Amino acid sequence: MATNMYALLTTMVFRLPISPGDAPHCVRATLTGKQADTSPLMRTEQATIDTMFGRRKHYYLSMQNIKRACFTALDSSVNDAFKLSNTPGIRGWHAGMSTFAILDQLSAVYGKPTAAALDANDSMYRSPYSAANAPEVLFRWIEDCAEVAMLGDNPYTDKQLIMTAVRHLLTTGLYIRAFEDWDNLDATDQTWVELRRRCI
């Protein structure tokens, strides 16, 4: 998923898990400039360290398995004619290529919407919304249009998405109170994610 699409779903930054190593680091944390406390750890301290290490190791290994599964699925389902290596001297995709690199490559080469498709998408984005539809339908529809615009390198701004959703929701007459509260929020808190959370 593109970073800007992910940002429409949550304000939490996604970070790939990194390898925690082969074994937990069983020493107490010390402040810079302070002498390390080398006394034996209590059983509860050791258990806490082991639990945190196990969780980090699990996330890391799960991510490795997911990467392999995604690479295998893409490699087996895409024709070799569409596979371009990112390493000179190697033909096609190779195990060293990340899923992100492969998807970015496919999107850049084959996933760009035509000018006509972008125009049709913009017309859909600006079309009237039926008040009979649930807010989930509106948000999904706007997000779908935003995704096509991003693929066409002409994305809508966060403010454009918010104003379109607000305009449509206000025409229903059902969200007057919610938007009174919305107007009282700081400008920095008036995000797409927050609007979606309040209305769905």
N, C-alpha and C positions, 0 to 999 in steps of 0.2 A: 504494500500500500504506500502510495506517495506520502511524504511527510506532511504536506499541507492537507491531504485528505484525512490522515490520522488526527491532525489537530482539530478537525471538525467533530471528532468523537470524544476527545478527552483533553484536559489541560496537562495531564501527566506526561512527562517526556519518556519515550520508550528508549530503554538502554538494553543492548544485547548482554546477556550474562557472560562473564569472563570466567576462565578456569580458576578455581580456588586452590589448585595444586593437588598433590597426592595425599597429603595428610593435614589435619588441622594444626594451626600455629598455637601451641599451648603455652602462651606467656601472657601476663597481664599487660594491658595497654599502659604506656607511661607517657607523661607530658614531655615535650621537648626540653632538654636541659636537666631533667630529673634522672636520678639513678634508677635503673631497672630493678623491679622487685622480683627476685629469683626464688622466693619461697614457694614451696609446693602449692599447687592449686587445690582449693577445697573441691569436694565431689560435685557440688552444685555448679561451681564455676566451670569445671571440666565438662559437665553435662550440657551446660549452655553453649560452650564453645563447640562441642561435638554436634549439637543440634543445628546450630547456625551453619557449620561447615557442611553437614549433610544436606541441608536445604539448598545451599549455594551449589553444591556438587550436582544435586538432582536437577536444578534448573539448567545448569551448564550442559549436562549430558542429554537432557531432553531437547535442548536447542540443537545439539549436534545431530541427534536422531531426526529432528524435524528438517534440518538442512539437507541431510542425506535423502530423506523421503521426497522432499520437494525437487531436488536435483534429479532423482530417478524418475519421478513422474513427468517432469518437463522433458528430460532426455528421451524418454520412451514415447512421448506423445507428439513431439514436434519433429517435422521432417528435417533430415540432415541439411537440406538446401538452405534452411533458415538459420543454421547454427554458425555463428562467427566467434572465433577465439579472441580473447583479449590479450593473448600472449603471442608475440612473434614466433613463427616456426611451428606452431601447433595449430592443426586444423580442427575446426568445430569446437564445441564446448568441451571442457575438461574438468576433472574433479576439483581443481583449484579455483574454479569460478564460483562466486557466491550466487545464490538464488537472486539476490537483489540485482547483481550485475546482469544476469540473464534476462530478468524481467524488464529492467531498464532498457536493455538492448532491443528486446522485442517491441517494447512500447515506442521507443524512439524511431525504429525502422518501419514497423508495420502497424503501430497503434495510433497514428496521428489521424484525427478526423479531418475530412476534406472541408473546404471553405463552405460548401453547401450544407454539410452536416453541422458545422458550427453555427451557421445562420439559423437552421431549423431548431437547434438546441436553444439558441437565444430566444427564438420566438416562443418556444415551449416554456422557458424560464419566465417570460413576461406575460404569459397567457393567464386568463382569469382562473380563480380557484373556487371550487364548489364548497359552499359552507356546510354542505351535508357530509363532506368527507371528514374523517378523524384527523387530528393534528399530525399523527404519525405519517399519514399519507402525504401531507404538505412537506414535512421535513425530509422524507425520503425522496420526494420529487425534486426539491431544491438541491439536495445533496447529489442526486444523479446528474442534474444539469451542471452543478459545480465540477463534478468529476470529468465530464466531457470537455468543459471549458479548460480545465487544467491540462488535459491531454492535448488540447489544441494550443497550449502555451499562451492562453489569453484568459487567465483565471479571474473569477469574480473576487472582490475583496470581502473580508469578513463583514465589513459594514454593509456592503450591498446585499449579502445573504440575509443579514439580520433585518434590514429595512424591508426586504421583499416579504419575509415571513411575518413581520409585524403588520405590514399593510394588509396582507391576506387575512391574518387572524383577527384584526380589528374589524374587518368587514363582516365577520360572523356575529359580532355583538356579544360574544360569550367570554371575552378575555379582558374586559374593561378594567376590572379590579386587579388582575395580574399585571397589567401594564402600568397601573398607577404605582405599584410596588417596583416595577422595572425602572420607571423613570427616576425613582429615588436612589437607585444603585449608582455607585461611582462609575465613571465612563470606562475605567479599566476592568470593571466587573461585568460590563454589558457585552459578553462574548456569545458566540454562536452556541457553545457548549452549555452555557448558563441558560440561555433562552430555551434551548431544547429540553433541558432538565425541568424548567418551570412549566412548560406547556404540554409535555407528554406524560 
